[in-house]
Structures are given as structure tokens and as C-alpha cells.
Amino acid sequence: MTADPLDARPAGKPAALARPYALTDGRTRPTVELALEALIQTTMSDWTGRHEETSVLWSVANLCTQPRSVAEIAALLNVPIGVARVLVGDLVDEGLVSVHATLSGDATWDERRDLIERVLGGLRAL
């Protein structure tokens, strides 16, 4: 059985009641360009000491032990997409998470076909 993604928040800790801009220190733009569908994954096996368990960055890193899209991170943490992008950008800058490449508008037909085949393979595996 897989862990519930909502368990990313430390046990017994209620959700913080803070304005979204307070989570990003007032910043509205990420330091890296992140597509909504970009997959984010924690890169370090021992990242837990890098942030306090009560911080939102800890929650993002905890969610990303499995690859998750930026949109999924925003939804699971109940924050706007812009806030999720800034938070993920901070973790990318720290080297704590990596961004898996997504297709761009100038992707070749072979790249697109490969992506579709991987998606179909993943769906069949479910």
C-alpha cells in the first residue's frame, strides 16, 4: 500500500494559516522556469535535516520522494501554482530536488512517440 500524499505534513501538525506570499517571502516568480507538468523528485537520500519538519519546503521535499508534477504539488499542499513554483525553485537551487525534462514545442515526432509509449506502458502497469 502506498503512503497517503497528504501525510507529507508532519503528524499532529495543523496546516499553517498563512497568506500564500508569506510562504515565499513575498516572491512571486521562481528562480527556474517550471512547466505545470514538469516532474520533480528529491535528489538526496538524506534530505530530512535540511529543513525543519514544520516548514513548507520540508513538505514539498517529502512529497517529491516520488516524482510529482508541479501542479500535483500545488494541489496536495493546497497552495496556488505560483507559490508551488517558487517553493520548488528554491529546492532546485539548493540541489535538493531535480526537474525531469518534459517535451517542448519543438520536440521531434520520435520524442513525442516515445513519451506516448512510456505513458501507455505506465497505464498498462496500473
Backbone as CSV, one residue per row, in Angstrom:
resi,resn,N_x,N_y,N_z,CA_x,CA_y,CA_z,C_x,C_y,C_z
1,MET,0.847,-1.181,0.000,0.000,0.000,0.000,0.887,1.237,0.000
2,THR,0.565,2.211,-0.831,1.377,3.417,-0.896,0.953,4.401,0.177
3,ALA,1.892,5.238,0.560,1.621,6.238,1.593,0.701,7.318,1.037
4,ASP,-0.129,7.846,1.882,-1.023,8.923,1.504,-0.211,10.194,1.322
5,PRO,-0.297,10.858,0.136,0.488,12.066,-0.083,0.170,13.179,0.903
6,LEU,-1.023,13.149,1.462,-1.372,14.191,2.415,-0.645,14.015,3.737
7,ASP,0.002,12.860,3.912,0.799,12.646,5.110,2.133,13.371,5.026
8,ALA,2.337,14.167,3.979,3.582,14.913,3.836,3.725,15.916,4.975
9,ARG,2.604,16.367,5.514,2.647,17.274,6.648,2.958,16.442,7.883
10,PRO,3.869,16.899,8.723,4.227,16.134,9.915,3.003,15.799,10.759
11,ALA,3.000,14.624,11.344,1.875,14.160,12.154,1.614,15.114,13.312
12,GLY,0.354,15.396,13.531,-0.030,16.232,14.654,0.175,17.718,14.421
13,LYS,0.650,18.083,13.240,0.885,19.496,12.941,-0.266,20.004,12.077
14,PRO,-1.024,20.984,12.540,-2.108,21.514,11.727,-1.546,22.335,10.566
15,ALA,-2.362,22.499,9.546,-1.955,23.317,8.408,-1.758,24.757,8.870
16,ALA,-0.745,25.390,8.337,-0.466,26.778,8.699,-1.503,27.694,8.060
17,LEU,-1.915,28.684,8.805,-2.838,29.675,8.276,-2.025,30.907,7.905
18,ALA,-1.462,30.886,6.719,-0.619,31.989,6.264,-1.012,32.357,4.847
19,ARG,-0.852,33.615,4.522,-1.089,34.065,3.162,-0.061,33.408,2.254
20,PRO,-0.448,33.069,1.031,0.497,32.392,0.138,1.818,33.131,-0.043
21,TYR,1.778,34.463,-0.146,3.022,35.203,-0.363,3.954,35.115,0.847
22,ALA,3.389,34.821,2.013,4.230,34.674,3.207,5.082,33.406,3.114
23,LEU,4.590,32.397,2.416,5.341,31.152,2.253,6.560,31.331,1.355
24,THR,6.519,32.367,0.506,7.609,32.594,-0.449,8.380,33.871,-0.138
25,ASP,8.203,34.409,1.050,8.844,35.671,1.444,8.501,36.799,0.478
26,GLY,7.294,36.779,-0.038,6.823,37.837,-0.920,7.217,37.674,-2.377
27,ARG,7.989,36.659,-2.691,8.413,36.449,-4.084,7.276,35.839,-4.887
28,THR,7.141,36.284,-6.129,6.072,35.773,-6.979,6.593,35.018,-8.189
29,ARG,7.898,35.054,-8.415,8.475,34.359,-9.572,9.544,33.374,-9.124
30,PRO,9.516,32.177,-9.705,10.545,31.195,-9.356,11.883,31.559,-9.988
31,THR,12.949,31.022,-9.450,14.284,31.275,-9.994,14.572,30.393,-11.199
32,VAL,13.765,29.359,-11.404,13.902,28.478,-12.567,12.549,28.379,-13.267
33,GLU,12.578,28.157,-14.566,11.344,28.014,-15.340,10.786,26.609,-15.129
34,LEU,9.548,26.527,-14.675,8.933,25.231,-14.376,7.574,25.123,-15.053
35,ALA,7.427,24.126,-15.904,6.133,23.851,-16.524,5.227,23.163,-15.508
36,LEU,3.928,23.303,-15.684,2.975,22.665,-14.769,3.155,21.156,-14.716
37,GLU,3.509,20.578,-15.866,3.619,19.123,-15.938,5.013,18.604,-15.607
38,ALA,5.943,19.516,-15.324,7.315,19.098,-15.012,7.321,18.201,-13.782
39,LEU,8.035,17.086,-13.886,8.120,16.157,-12.760,9.298,16.519,-11.870
40,ILE,9.034,16.580,-10.582,10.020,16.971,-9.578,10.278,15.768,-8.683
41,GLN,11.548,15.544,-8.348,11.888,14.425,-7.465,13.044,14.815,-6.563
42,THR,12.956,14.389,-5.303,14.027,14.621,-4.343,15.275,13.894,-4.818
43,THR,16.427,14.587,-4.774,17.665,14.011,-5.300,18.534,13.387,-4.228
44,MET,18.347,13.772,-2.994,19.208,13.288,-1.917,18.473,12.247,-1.088
45,SER,19.186,11.213,-0.682,18.549,10.199,0.149,18.374,10.695,1.586
46,ASP,19.248,11.577,2.033,19.151,12.094,3.399,18.947,13.606,3.363
47,TRP,17.757,14.022,2.990,17.434,15.440,2.882,16.715,15.953,4.119
48,THR,16.302,15.065,5.010,15.404,15.453,6.095,15.984,16.494,7.035
49,GLY,17.288,16.558,7.191,17.870,17.533,8.100,18.060,18.906,7.491
50,ARG,17.744,19.049,6.221,17.974,20.314,5.536,16.960,21.394,5.902
51,HIS,15.755,20.993,6.288,14.701,21.942,6.662,13.948,21.389,7.863
52,GLU,13.385,22.295,8.644,12.575,21.871,9.787,11.327,21.151,9.291
53,GLU,10.892,20.168,10.053,9.719,19.391,9.650,8.451,20.221,9.588
54,THR,8.454,21.380,10.186,7.268,22.234,10.153,7.275,23.173,8.956
55,SER,8.345,23.200,8.181,8.416,24.143,7.058,7.722,23.583,5.824
56,VAL,7.241,24.483,4.998,6.583,24.076,3.763,7.598,23.470,2.791
57,LEU,8.852,23.901,2.847,9.877,23.303,1.986,10.094,21.838,2.350
58,TRP,10.017,21.516,3.636,10.124,20.119,4.063,8.976,19.320,3.469
59,SER,7.780,19.895,3.492,6.608,19.206,2.943,6.766,18.948,1.450
60,VAL,7.283,19.941,0.719,7.499,19.764,-0.723,8.518,18.655,-0.963
61,ALA,9.638,18.702,-0.261,10.677,17.677,-0.436,10.138,16.296,-0.084
62,ASN,9.327,16.207,0.951,8.750,14.928,1.360,7.798,14.389,0.294
63,LEU,7.005,15.264,-0.299,6.111,14.844,-1.375,6.889,14.315,-2.574
64,CYS,8.060,14.883,-2.802,8.821,14.583,-4.018,9.754,13.392,-3.881
65,THR,9.594,12.599,-2.837,10.375,11.362,-2.779,9.928,10.439,-3.908
66,GLN,8.718,10.653,-4.403,8.220,10.031,-5.630,8.047,11.169,-6.628
67,PRO,8.292,10.940,-7.913,8.127,12.032,-8.883,6.703,12.586,-8.853
68,ARG,6.604,13.896,-8.789,5.307,14.580,-8.794,5.401,15.805,-9.685
69,SER,4.296,16.122,-10.334,4.271,17.319,-11.172,4.120,18.554,-10.287
70,VAL,4.483,19.696,-10.843,4.336,20.957,-10.112,2.861,21.177,-9.773
71,ALA,1.984,20.870,-10.714,0.548,21.034,-10.471,0.073,20.132,-9.333
72,GLU,0.584,18.913,-9.292,0.204,17.974,-8.234,0.696,18.458,-6.869
73,ILE,1.907,19.000,-6.831,2.457,19.534,-5.578,1.574,20.662,-5.065
74,ALA,1.188,21.565,-5.971,0.325,22.682,-5.579,-1.005,22.178,-5.027
75,ALA,-1.589,21.198,-5.696,-2.882,20.672,-5.256,-2.772,19.972,-3.906
76,LEU,-1.741,19.156,-3.730,-1.597,18.409,-2.477,-1.305,19.314,-1.286
77,LEU,-0.594,20.415,-1.535,-0.289,21.347,-0.445,-1.338,22.447,-0.314
78,ASN,-2.305,22.451,-1.246,-3.365,23.450,-1.241,-2.805,24.871,-1.303
79,VAL,-1.878,25.074,-2.243,-1.307,26.401,-2.473,-1.457,26.735,-3.952
80,PRO,-1.456,28.024,-4.300,-1.528,28.400,-5.708,-0.318,27.873,-6.491
81,ILE,-0.506,27.683,-7.795,0.568,27.185,-8.666,1.805,28.071,-8.557
82,GLY,1.618,29.381,-8.546,2.761,30.294,-8.466,3.587,30.072,-7.210
83,VAL,2.924,29.820,-6.106,3.626,29.549,-4.843,4.386,28.232,-4.952
84,ALA,3.743,27.211,-5.512,4.415,25.918,-5.677,5.656,26.067,-6.555
85,ARG,5.556,26.857,-7.618,6.717,27.064,-8.499,7.872,27.732,-7.752
86,VAL,7.575,28.725,-6.945,8.630,29.412,-6.186,9.272,28.452,-5.191
87,LEU,8.460,27.686,-4.479,8.990,26.745,-3.486,9.848,25.665,-4.145
88,VAL,9.367,25.107,-5.248,10.144,24.094,-5.965,11.432,24.714,-6.495
89,GLY,11.349,25.944,-7.003,12.553,26.635,-7.481,13.593,26.790,-6.386
90,ASP,13.145,27.090,-5.175,14.077,27.195,-4.042,14.787,25.869,-3.793
91,LEU,14.035,24.782,-3.863,14.627,23.463,-3.626,15.548,23.043,-4.772
92,VAL,15.230,23.460,-5.990,16.120,23.199,-7.133,17.438,23.933,-6.919
93,ASP,17.357,25.193,-6.490,18.566,25.988,-6.233,19.440,25.356,-5.157
94,GLU,18.821,24.725,-4.175,19.564,24.061,-3.095,20.123,22.711,-3.524
95,GLY,19.688,22.230,-4.683,20.126,20.918,-5.139,19.388,19.783,-4.455
96,LEU,18.289,20.105,-3.815,17.523,19.114,-3.059,16.555,18.326,-3.933
97,VAL,16.086,18.939,-5.010,15.204,18.255,-5.957,15.716,18.476,-7.368
98,SER,15.314,17.586,-8.263,15.664,17.746,-9.676,14.383,17.818,-10.489
99,VAL,14.495,18.439,-11.650,13.372,18.577,-12.567,13.618,17.633,-13.731
100,HIS,12.700,16.714,-13.937,12.809,15.799,-15.071,12.345,16.530,-16.326
101,ALA,13.060,16.343,-17.404,12.769,17.039,-18.654,11.373,16.689,-19.168
102,THR,10.716,17.692,-19.724,9.433,17.489,-20.385,9.601,17.879,-21.845
103,LEU,8.640,17.536,-22.653,8.720,17.882,-24.065,8.436,19.360,-24.258
104,SER,9.149,19.954,-25.196,8.906,21.349,-25.543,8.146,21.390,-26.866
105,GLY,7.764,22.565,-27.276,7.028,22.736,-28.520,7.804,22.298,-29.746
106,ASP,9.120,22.296,-29.658,9.933,21.902,-30.813,10.418,20.452,-30.711
107,ALA,9.740,19.639,-29.922,10.106,18.226,-29.782,9.871,17.497,-31.103
108,THR,10.709,16.527,-31.381,10.569,15.750,-32.615,9.425,14.744,-32.469
109,TRP,8.997,14.201,-33.616,7.940,13.197,-33.584,8.399,11.963,-32.832
110,ASP,9.672,11.611,-32.946,10.199,10.449,-32.219,10.117,10.663,-30.710
111,GLU,10.451,11.878,-30.255,10.368,12.185,-28.821,8.921,12.109,-28.338
112,ARG,8.013,12.625,-29.145,6.593,12.585,-28.779,6.075,11.144,-28.733
113,ARG,6.457,10.339,-29.733,6.041,8.940,-29.763,6.597,8.186,-28.550
114,ASP,7.872,8.452,-28.221,8.473,7.804,-27.051,7.711,8.151,-25.775
115,LEU,7.319,9.417,-25.649,6.559,9.831,-24.470,5.223,9.103,-24.404
116,ILE,4.525,9.048,-25.519,3.225,8.375,-25.551,3.382,6.897,-25.202
117,GLU,4.440,6.268,-25.718,4.680,4.856,-25.407,4.967,4.655,-23.920
118,ARG,5.721,5.577,-23.312,6.002,5.465,-21.873,4.725,5.646,-21.056
119,VAL,3.882,6.595,-21.474,2.615,6.819,-20.770,1.732,5.578,-20.883
120,LEU,1.623,5.036,-22.090,0.812,3.828,-22.276,1.359,2.665,-21.456
121,GLY,2.678,2.518,-21.429,3.293,1.462,-20.624,2.973,1.626,-19.148
122,GLY,3.026,2.868,-18.671,2.690,3.139,-17.275,1.231,2.851,-16.971
123,LEU,0.350,3.216,-17.901,-1.074,2.944,-17.706,-1.354,1.446,-17.699
124,ARG,-0.683,0.722,-18.577,-0.869,-0.738,-18.601,-0.377,-1.373,-17.306
125,ALA,0.669,-0.808,-16.736,1.228,-1.356,-15.495,0.280,-1.162,-14.312
126,LEU,-0.616,-0.188,-14.428,-1.574,0.051,-13.339,-2.562,-1.082,-13.287
